[in-house]
Amino acid sequence: MNVLTMEGLTKTIGEKTLFNDISFSITEGDKIGVLGINGTGKSTLLNVIAGIDDYDKGQKDHPNDYSISYLSQNPHFDESLSILDYMYASQSATFTAIKEYEYALLRLQENPTDEAVQQALMKQQQRMDDVNAWDTSAEAKTILTKLGLPDPTRKLSELSGGQKKRAALAKTLIETPDLLILDEPTNHLDYDSIKWLQDYLKKTKRAVLFVTHDRYFLDEVTDKIWELERGKLYEYKGSYTDFLEAKAIREENESLEQSKKESLFKKELAWMRKGAKARTTKQKARIQRFETLDADVKNKTEKTSLEMDLGGARLGKKVLELKQINKSFSGQVILNDFSFLFKRGDRIGIVGRNGSGKSTLLHILAGREQVDSGELDLGQTVKIGYYTQENEDMDESKRMIEYIRETAESIQLKDGSFITAAQMLEKFLFPAHAHGTLIRKLSGGEKRRLYLLNILMAAPNVLLLDEPTNDLDTQTLTILEEYLESFPGVIVTVSHDRFFLDKACHQLLVFKGSGVLDFYYGSYSDFLEEAPEPAPIEEKPKSPAAPPRPERKKKMSYAETREWETIEEDMEAAEQRIKDIAAEMGTAGSDFEKLNSLMAEEEALKEKLDYMLERWEYLAEKAE
C-alpha cells in the first residue's frame, strides 16, 4: 500500500508562519478535504505536498515510484493547443499512442478511401495494442464527455473560462497517479459536472486531497477532514458533518482550558507588576512561563467572529422590474421577451448551465450591459452592491485600511450605532496589526474576503452576487449566509453551490436555454429532486409581470407509460453496444470497410442515446 508521510513540516512566508511542526500521512484510498480560513496556507500546503513549493524544515517520505497529479486553482494554458494536444501533452508511451491514434482517426474521417491514411491508422492501432492504451483512451473520452467537452479538436482559445477549468480537471484525472491533489475543483463547474465529479472521486481507489468550499461535496466525498488553524493541523475522521460535531467538542474543551490559562495569566501578571526588585535570577523560569502564557492568551484572543448585523440604505416599495427584455450574443439568445418583478425581501438564486447567460442577467440588473430591446425600471431608492467574479477596482498597491476607508470611514449598524473601518476589518478576520498590509501581499482568498467587505461597507440595499462562494473559505461563507438571513434588502445571486443556495435563497430563476427562464418557489435541492434535468423549452413563453404559479403535471398517456417501462433497458442496451463497437474497432485491423461501418453505427447509436436520455428526463418528470 502506497503511503506519503511528512513529519515536522514548517513553512514560513515573510513574517507569517503558515504551519509549524505539523505531521500527517496520506494512505491509498484516503479522501481528504482541507479546510481553513483564507490565508492560513491551504493552497501552499497542497503545493508543498505536490513538490511545487519548498518548506523550511521537515521530512517527506514516499515510495520512489509514487506519482502525484495536481489541479491548481488557476491552471495555466497554452491556448494555441487543441484539447487533444493539451490532454495528452505528456511524453509517456500511452499518451503519445492515444494522441497519434486519435489524429489518425480524424484523417481517416476526412479521407476514408486514402490507402496511405488507412495504413497509418492500422499502424497506430497496433501501437495502441502494444502499450495497452485502449482502456485509458476509453476512460479519457468518458471524462471529457461527462465534463461537457466531447469535441477534442477544439482549441483552448475557443473555450470559456469554465470549459478551460474542465479541460484542466480532465487532464489531471486521466493521469492515474497515486495521489490526486485538487485545489477548488468545483469552481466554475455546473451542477451536472459537480455531481459527476463527486461520484467519480467516491469510486476511485486513488488517494484524493482537495480544497473546496462546496460543503455538500465535502460531506459526500471525504472520509477525513484536515483543518489548518493558527499554524496547526487538526485531523478529523469522517464527513463534513462529522467534522462540525468534532470541532465543536474540541473548541469547547479548549475554551475550558483557556479559562484556566487566563486565570493563571492574571496571577502571573500581578506578580510581574511587582517590579524588577522581585525578579532575581531564581525567577527566570517563572518569567519565561509568563511570556509563554502571554503569547498563548494573545493568540487565542486574536481569533474573532465574523458575525455581522449591518444596516443598509432604505429601500422603497419599488425595486427592479424587467419589461420584455431581449438579449443575444453572436446569434445565441440569452433572454427572450423576459419580464420579471423584483420585490422587497426577495432572495433569488439564478441557476442553469455554464454559458446560458446567468452573469449577463446580473450585468443587465447592475446597468453594465445594454439590452437589445425592452426596459429596465429601477426604483429611486435602490443602491446596488455588485460582487463580481473579479476583484474590480482593487488597487493592490494600497494598504487594506486605505482601500476600505475610501468606501466608508464607518458603517451604521441596525441598532443605530457605528462601527469603524478598522473594526470591520477585524470582524473580517484581519487582525489590527495587519491593517497596514499591502493588498498585493494577501492570498487570493484574503483578497476576495476584503473585496466582499468593501461591497458591504457601501451599505447597499440590493445585493447582486456572482459566484460568491468561489475562493471564500467555509467559515466566511457560514457567516455571510447568517448575514444574508437578516439582510433587509433584495438578494440576487448566481451560484452552483447547492449548500449556499439552499441557505440563502427561497426562489430560483432557471435558465433553460434559448432565452427561456422558469421561476421556481423553493430550495435548490427541492428543485433538483423535482426536475434534475429539465428539457429545453422551444416555445416562446409569455411574459408575466409576476412569477407564474407552477402548472399541474400532466399524466402519462398509454403510449408514454409503455415507453417508460422499457426506456432504461433500451438505454443500457445502446450503451453496451457502443462499448462493444469500441472493442470491435480495436480488433478490426486493416478491414477499413468494417471500420467505416462501425464508426457510422457508433455515431447513429450516440444520437439515439441522446434522444432517449431527453425522453427519459421528460417521462421521469411526469412519472413523479
Sequence and secondary structure as in RCSB ss.txt:
>XXXX:A:sequence
MNVLTMEGLTKTIGEKTLFNDISFSITEGDKIGVLGINGTGKSTLLNVIAGIDDYDKGQKDHPNDYSISYLSQNP
HFDESLSILDYMYASQSATFTAIKEYEYALLRLQENPTDEAVQQALMKQQQRMDDVNAWDTSAEAKTILTKLGLP
DPTRKLSELSGGQKKRAALAKTLIETPDLLILDEPTNHLDYDSIKWLQDYLKKTKRAVLFVTHDRYFLDEVTDKI
WELERGKLYEYKGSYTDFLEAKAIREENESLEQSKKESLFKKELAWMRKGAKARTTKQKARIQRFETLDADVKNK
TEKTSLEMDLGGARLGKKVLELKQINKSFSGQVILNDFSFLFKRGDRIGIVGRNGSGKSTLLHILAGREQVDSGE
LDLGQTVKIGYYTQENEDMDESKRMIEYIRETAESIQLKDGSFITAAQMLEKFLFPAHAHGTLIRKLSGGEKRRL
YLLNILMAAPNVLLLDEPTNDLDTQTLTILEEYLESFPGVIVTVSHDRFFLDKACHQLLVFKGSGVLDFYYGSYS
DFLEEAPEPAPIEEKPKSPAAPPRPERKKKMSYAETREWETIEEDMEAAEQRIKDIAAEMGTAGSDFEKLNSLMA
EEEALKEKLDYMLERWEYLAEKAE
>XXXX:A:secstr
  EEEEEEEEEEETTEEEEEEEEEEEETT EEEEE  TTSSHHHHHHHHHTSS  SEEEEE  TT  EEEE SS 
   TTSBHHHHHT S  HHHHHHHHHHHHHHHHHH TT HHHHHHHHHHHHHHHHHT HHHHHHHHHHHHHTT  
 TTSBGGGS HHHHHHHHHHHHHTT  SEEEEESTTTT  HHHHHHHHHHHHH  SEEEEE S HHHHHHH SEE
EEEETTEEEEEES HHHHHHHHHHHHHHHHHHHHHHHHHHHHHHHHHTT GGG  GGGHHHHHHHHHHHHHHHHH
HH       B      S  EEEEEEEEEETTEEEEEEEEEEE TT EEEEE STTSSHHHHHHHHTT S  SEEE
EEE TT  EEEE SS TT  TTSBHHHHHHHH SEEEBTTS EEEHHHHHHHTT  GGGTT BGGGS HHHHHHH
HHHHHHHT  SEEEEESTTTT  HHHHHHHHHHHHH  SEEEEE   HHHHHHH SEEEEEEETTEEEEEES HH
HHHHH SS     S     SS           HHHHHHHHHHHHHHHHHHHHHHHHHHHHHH TT HHHHHHHHH
HHHHHHHHHHHHHHHHHHHHHHH 
